[in-house]
Amino acid sequence: MISSIKHATAKLSLLSLLTILTFTSHAQPTELPGPVRVVVDGHQFPSDAYALLVQEIGSDTPLLSVNAELPLNPASTIKTLTTLAALDILGPTYTWRTELYALGAISDGTLNGDLLLRGGGDPFLVEEHFRSMLKTLQRRGVQHISGDLLIDASLYHPSVSQEESLDAQSNRAYNVLPHAAITNFQAVTFYFYPAANGRDVRVKADPPLPGLNIDNRLRLQAGACTGFQRGISFSEDRSNQTVIFSGTFPSRCDEYAMTRAVMDAPTYTYELFRQLWAELGGTLAGSYRLSELPSTESPPAAEPLVVWQSPPLGDVVTSINKYSNNTMTRQLLLTLGLHHSAPPGTVDKGIAAINDYLDKLQIDRSTLSIANGSGLSRDTRLSARLLADLMLHAWQQPIMPEFIASLPLAGLDGTMRDRLSDESATGRIHVKTGSLNGVAGVTGYVLGASGKRYVVAALVNHPGADRGTGQELGDALLRWAGQQ
């Protein structure tokens, strides 16, 4: 009996020990590393203002986990979710189609009728690509168009182009809304130069859209090339397609560039068409109007005369993540929605596609709230744990090389070009950054000094986080992970 009791006690002690060891192995360390603690204390971040997670790839247990389940605004770090879902669902070779239809007979280089441009939601139909598409049209026998340019934007629901901007600055390029027939990000770069007479300021636009009027009220003022926007005030009157520049410009500025979104998407596309078509020697007798493609029962519209394919999704994702392009990401979310549901594309359909994707991966999305997929929102929320789970999933997928290559390299390119550039971490960290008023974040991969690779996620929601303090915390965490 005594022997049996001793045996049972030994078994119980062993079971208790195993239970303790099991609990310990799954415990998540929450003690901040010294360098990270210095930043948190120095900026007096409240305990619920940040979330941090570091986990070795291949390990089930985080190396560091602080507020990992706390829903916070991720700013542009959420682009990793939108782009990873797109690579997983659509594949890196996916392309968008922009189609040109001749709505009339072509004779001796003249299209006797209208030309219809059918937008396919291409997020990267920039000036160079648009020009190449029109050169293809000319090779197909069209040099002159007797009718109008028709723009078919029916692939997207009109509501996607009618939202209010986040900060009431709709002319900023980052605020450009999606459109099925958007071109060149709807942007113009204006260049400013001191005039030779010592009083005036010369303004040049690129591209020089023929229908865009420039009201130049700038005056030259002696001074160094400093100051917000170099003293230039910008406004726009879309009723007559006029941009207005006022203020004073420093005389010691050899050149200054300012990029702004102008016009609405179809008007911009028409004006860019006019400019490029004229450069190529083409003529357009009419104007433009919005119109859907006629029924395929009409022989002239049965097949497109030109089908322009965008760059592959792998390249588009790189442009999105390296430079944090909001408009391209929003177009991508709508594309996911169209893959998930029937046209027209809507934001809700894109969100449903993302939710379905996470559910199939069995990734907990209870902390997730999506507004537009780009992070340009006050209502978006997710957790550091969700970001880390996405990074861990991506590492195991066939599209892993394309996804990781799309993330900015610390100290080398994209939004990380000037961060951690003077340290041994340079080139060893692939992370997506995020910044919004009061928000900062990073998520991605760090190659540690040990040769082990870690997933890192850091989110900060606190006044001034975007003005350096949040970046400081993110950099401290990345630096610490790199030392492991």
Secondary structure as UniProt FT lines:
FT   HELIX           2..26
FT   HELIX           34..42
FT   TURN            43..44
FT   TURN            47..48
FT   STRAND          50..56
FT   TURN            57..58
FT   STRAND          64..66
FT   TURN            68..69
FT   HELIX           75..78
FT   HELIX           79..90
FT   TURN            92..93
FT   STRAND          97..107
FT   TURN            108..109
FT   STRAND          110..118
FT   TURN            123..124
FT   HELIX           127..139
FT   TURN            140..141
FT   STRAND          144..145
FT   STRAND          149..152
FT   TURN            154..155
FT   HELIX           158..161
FT   TURN            166..167
FT   TURN            170..171
FT   HELIX           173..175
FT   TURN            180..181
FT   HELIX           184..186
FT   STRAND          187..194
FT   TURN            196..197
FT   STRAND          201..206
FT   TURN            210..211
FT   STRAND          213..221
FT   HELIX           228..231
FT   STRAND          232..237
FT   TURN            238..241
FT   STRAND          242..250
FT   TURN            251..252
FT   STRAND          256..261
FT   HELIX           265..279
FT   TURN            280..281
FT   STRAND          283..284
FT   STRAND          288..290
FT   TURN            296..297
FT   HELIX           299..301
FT   STRAND          306..309
FT   HELIX           313..323
FT   HELIX           326..340
FT   HELIX           347..361
FT   TURN            366..367
FT   STRAND          381..382
FT   HELIX           384..395
FT   TURN            398..399
FT   HELIX           400..405
FT   TURN            410..412
FT   HELIX           414..416
FT   TURN            417..418
FT   TURN            421..422
FT   TURN            424..427
FT   STRAND          429..436
FT   TURN            437..438
FT   STRAND          439..447
FT   TURN            449..450
FT   STRAND          453..461
FT   TURN            463..464
FT   HELIX           465..467
FT   HELIX           469..482
//
